Amino acid sequence: MYPAAAQRMVFVRNFGCVRWTYNNALAYCKAQYEAHEKYPGHFDLTKRLKGLKQAKAGQWNPTSTTCSECGVRAGLALAEHRWTCTCGATHDRDINAARNIAKFALDLGAK
């Protein structure tokens, strides 16, 4: 009665998304509380989530070569996967791109 390996991966992926969504909503509610603003209700959080889901970074945005720490764009060859920015941050190209896309989506969701 245990899930197969493929089923476990589906569970892990889905629970990871749920955890991220919950933590994002919690951080937003906390920020609203600390700013002494109106506590967001279910409708506000749903509207915010819909905005996050619709956020799309452009195909040609340099997300993998822009430092997620300081925003400086590095001129990298396509074969370079790990790099160090002038600010001292070390990046893996794929993880850095994911961080930049997440920032892009959160910036759009905040608007």
C-alpha positions in Angstrom: 0.0 0.0 0.0 3.0 2.3 -0.4 3.2 4.7 -3.4 5.5 3.8 -6.2 8.6 6.0 -6.9 6.7 8.0 -9.6 3.8 8.6 -7.3 6.1 9.7 -4.5 7.5 12.3 -6.8 4.1 13.6 -7.7 3.3 13.9 -3.9 6.5 15.7 -3.2 6.0 18.1 -6.1 2.4 18.9 -5.1 3.1 19.3 -1.4 6.0 21.6 -2.2 3.7 23.8 -4.2 1.1 23.9 -1.5 3.8 24.7 1.1 5.2 27.5 -1.0 1.7 28.9 -1.6 0.8 28.8 2.1 4.1 30.4 3.2 3.7 33.1 0.6 0.2 33.9 1.8 1.4 33.9 5.4 4.2 36.3 4.6 1.8 38.6 2.9 -0.6 38.5 5.8 2.2 39.2 8.2 3.4 42.2 6.1 -0.1 43.6 6.1 -0.4 43.2 9.8 3.0 44.8 10.5 2.0 47.7 8.2 -1.3 48.1 10.2 -3.3 47.6 7.1 -6.5 45.7 6.6 -6.1 41.9 7.1 -6.5 40.3 3.7 -9.5 38.0 3.4 -10.0 34.9 1.3 -10.9 36.9 -1.8 -7.7 39.1 -1.6 -5.5 36.1 -1.2 -7.2 34.3 -4.1 -6.8 37.3 -6.3 -3.1 37.5 -5.4 -2.6 33.8 -6.1 -4.3 34.2 -9.5 -1.9 37.0 -10.4 1.1 34.9 -9.3 -0.1 32.0 -11.5 -0.5 34.2 -14.6 2.9 35.9 -14.2 5.2 34.9 -17.1 8.7 36.1 -17.6 9.5 36.8 -21.3 11.3 34.1 -23.3 14.3 36.4 -23.9 14.7 37.7 -20.3 18.2 37.0 -19.1 17.0 35.3 -16.0 19.9 32.8 -15.7 22.7 35.4 -16.3 21.3 38.1 -14.0 22.5 37.9 -10.4 19.6 37.2 -8.1 21.4 39.0 -5.3 22.4 42.4 -6.8 20.8 42.4 -10.3 24.1 42.7 -12.3 24.0 40.9 -15.6 26.9 38.6 -16.4 28.1 37.9 -19.9 28.3 34.1 -19.8 28.9 31.5 -22.5 26.1 29.0 -22.8 28.3 26.2 -21.5 29.0 28.0 -18.2 26.7 26.6 -15.6 28.3 27.9 -12.4 29.5 31.5 -12.0 30.5 34.0 -9.4 29.1 37.6 -9.5 31.1 40.7 -8.9 29.1 41.0 -5.6 30.6 37.7 -4.4 27.5 35.5 -4.8 28.1 32.1 -6.4 25.3 30.9 -8.7 24.1 27.8 -10.4 22.6 29.0 -13.6 19.3 27.0 -13.3 18.7 27.8 -9.6 19.5 31.5 -10.3 17.0 31.6 -13.1 14.3 30.0 -10.9 15.0 32.7 -8.2 14.8 35.5 -10.7 11.5 34.2 -12.1 10.1 33.8 -8.6 11.1 37.5 -7.9 9.4 38.5 -11.1 6.2 36.7 -10.2 6.1 38.1 -6.7 6.7 41.6 -7.9 3.8 41.3 -10.3 1.6 39.7 -7.5 2.3 42.7 -5.2 1.0 45.2 -7.8 
